[in-house]
Amino acid sequence: MTDTQQRVAMGYIKGVFGVKGWIKISASTEYSDSLLDYPEWQLSKDGKTLTVIPEAGKVVGDELQVKLEGIDDRDQAFALRGYTIEIPREAFAPTEKDEFYWADLVGMSVVNKDGIVLGEVKNLLKTGANDVLVIEGGYGQKLIPFVSQYIESVDNNSRTITADWGLDY
């Protein structure tokens, strides 16, 4: 993997489980075990990177427990605590029409129907009903529900989202 490839943080190693090298992962994916779909992970922490291969994994409660190839005892596993798990963006499965990865939306410019730039997507929030774009720009922070009622279009080429959203909302 080259440094020019975009990597997306998908979770982090929060601890160890047992004595045979298993790690506990806090995944930031929709389904915890989705991380197991990727045959190779890049781990990063404090400027250091490692490439690892998941050997086995299971979901226990709300956490993912994974055994990595070559990590065979608790001390080796403990040394990985705090590492971020990153996956190359190009390894993601293709999306359906009108389906988007959060990682693709973050950083996009948001303009309203009048052509006024509201700001840039800094984050998304998951609510019970729908996802919400967190926009920051010259008009302050705006929270826009990511639903067709308010989102007119998402243009991946120009990295622009057009929203039906006024300045006074």
Buried (B, 14 or more C-beta within 10 A) or exposed (E): EEEEEEBBEBBBBBBBBEEEBBBBBBBBBEEBBBBBEBEEBBBBBEEEBEEBEBBEBEBEEEBBBBBBEEBBEBEBBBEBBEBBBBBBEEBBEEEEEEEBEBBBBBEBBBBBEEEBBBBBBEEBEEEEEEBBBBBBBEBEEBEBBBEEEBBBEBEEEEBBBBBEBEEEE
